[in-house]
Amino acid sequence: MKSITIKGSERESVGKVATKALRNAGAVPCVLYGGNQTVHFSADEKAFKNLVYTPNAHTVAIELGKTTYNAVLQDIQVHPVSDKILHIDFFQLFDDKEITMEVPVKITGVSPGVLLGGVLRLNTRKLKVRALPKNLPDFVEANISELEMGNKLYVTKLVADNYKLLHPENTVVAQVRISRAAMKAAQEAAKAAKAPAKGKKK
């Protein structure tokens, strides 16, 4: 999985006054959990642009002076009106410990059902996976090559190499729904097929 580097500074004071001052200065207060001790730090809000405002999943290299921590974003608080980042929680990564995180679904292949006029619906845009940090995928591939009209692609059909998918077996990842146009065309074809038969009875 691709990594993003964020350079920050450790926080000496974590009180409300200090936190407010950080935000007013354009910085985001952050906390790093999962290690031997909790680390409080801050970084410029612009540094999180490629981490937060993207559909892609990344690990994070947090540089605090001469020390670098590998982590993943665990939780984020955003202002309900301005969308300004208020606080971010990170979880520290270790090479020998599995981690759980959500990664995007990438559709591959061409569905026969879509070629016949069906509409592809992506039911699940992200899937929760568990793996060692080195095995975390950039995305989970969902091949729709066998999806006919009305078919569903379940999570059990996905190939998971070196990582586990943490979802119930009946989780639908994608499906091909019958479009109104295709349904109308099928109805008209059915009527046309019946018309000659009626004519013969008369």
C-alpha positions, 0 to 999 in steps of 0.5 A: 500500500502507498504511504504518505509522509506527514511532518509534524511537531510533538505537542507539549500542552494538550489542553483546550486553550492550546488546542484552540490556538493550534487550530487558529494557526491552521494546524490540526491536533492529532493523537497516535495510539497503539505503541508503548505510549500515546503520542500527541502531535500537530501538523499543518492542515494542508499536509492532510489533503492527500490523505483525507480528501481522496477515495484511496487508502494509504498508510502514513509515515509521521515524521516528528523530528528525528523519529518516524512512526508508521501508522494508519488513519483511525478516526477523524473529526470534521467541523459540521459546517466548514468541513475544517479538520478538527482532530485526527487519531492515528494507530501505529503500525508494527511489521509483525502485527496485523491491522484492520482498515478499509480499502476501496473496491476497484471494478474490473472486467466487462459485465455481459448484463451491462452490455445488454442494457443492465445498470451496474450498481456498486453496493460496497465502495470500501471493504474492511480488510485485515493483514500485516502492514506489508500485505495491505492492498491498495484496493480490493479487485471486484471482477464483474465479467460473469455478471449477467442481468440481475446477478449479484457479486458476493464478497465470497467471490473476491480473491483475497491474497495475503489478507482477510476480508472481514465481511459476512458471506452474504455481503453484496459488492456489486450487482447488475440491475435491469434498467427501465429501458431494458425492461420496456424492451423485454416487455415489447418483445414479449408482446410482439412474440404473442401477437402472431399467435393471436392472429392464428387463432382468429 
